[in-house]
């Protein structure tokens, strides 16, 4: 079983994939620190809009990282040539 974790707390947007043993298979984090620095702290309305703007890309990047790692492990075990984009 693979678990999908999504975190949109304060000024970070994160997506992680974990296996049944809670091993992290993929973890992508996007910080909004630079965006909020101008205001001297987190602005909730700006942070929430940024979460919505970023979540699709972060999710796609987490899946891409997972599949790249999965293909590399499969190649090692099966001794085959396979590019993750071929799947």
C-alpha positions in Angstrom: 0.0 0.0 0.0 1.2 3.5 -0.8 0.0 6.5 1.3 -0.3 10.0 -0.1 0.4 12.8 2.4 -0.6 16.4 1.6 0.3 19.3 3.9 -0.7 22.9 3.3 0.2 24.3 6.7 1.0 28.0 7.0 3.4 28.9 4.3 4.6 25.4 3.1 2.9 23.2 0.5 4.1 19.5 0.6 3.3 16.2 -0.9 4.8 12.9 0.1 4.4 9.2 -0.8 5.1 6.5 1.8 5.1 2.7 1.5 3.4 0.4 4.0 6.5 0.5 6.2 6.4 4.3 6.4 9.5 4.6 4.2 9.4 7.9 2.4 9.3 7.2 -1.4 8.9 10.8 -2.4 8.8 14.1 -0.6 8.3 17.5 -2.3 8.1 20.7 -0.3 7.5 24.2 -1.5 8.1 27.1 0.8 6.5 30.6 0.6 9.0 32.2 3.0 10.4 34.6 0.3 6.9 35.6 -0.7 5.9 36.6 2.8 9.2 38.1 3.8 8.1 41.5 2.3 5.1 41.6 4.7 7.1 40.7 7.8 5.1 37.5 8.3 2.6 35.1 6.7 -0.5 36.7 5.1 -3.2 33.9 5.3 -5.1 35.0 2.2 -1.9 35.1 0.1 -0.7 31.7 1.6 -4.0 30.0 0.8 -4.1 31.2 -2.8 -0.5 30.1 -3.3 -1.4 26.6 -1.9 -4.1 26.3 -4.6 -1.7 27.6 -7.3 1.1 25.1 -6.4 -0.6 21.9 -5.3 -1.0 20.4 -8.8 2.6 20.9 -9.7 3.9 19.6 -6.4 1.7 16.5 -6.6 3.0 15.9 -10.2 6.6 16.3 -9.1 6.1 13.9 -6.1 4.7 11.3 -8.5 7.5 11.9 -11.0 10.1 11.5 -8.3 8.5 8.3 -7.0 8.3 6.7 -10.5 11.9 7.6 -11.3 13.0 5.9 -8.2 10.7 3.0 -8.8 12.1 2.5 -12.3 15.7 2.7 -11.1 15.0 0.0 -8.4 13.3 -2.1 -11.0 16.2 -1.8 -13.4 18.6 -2.9 -10.7 16.6 -5.9 -9.7 15.6 -7.0 -13.3 18.8 -5.8 -15.1 16.7 -4.2 -17.8 16.9 -1.0 -19.8 13.8 1.2 -19.2 13.2 4.9 -19.2 10.6 6.2 -16.7 9.0 8.3 -19.4 8.2 5.1 -21.4 5.6 4.0 -18.8 
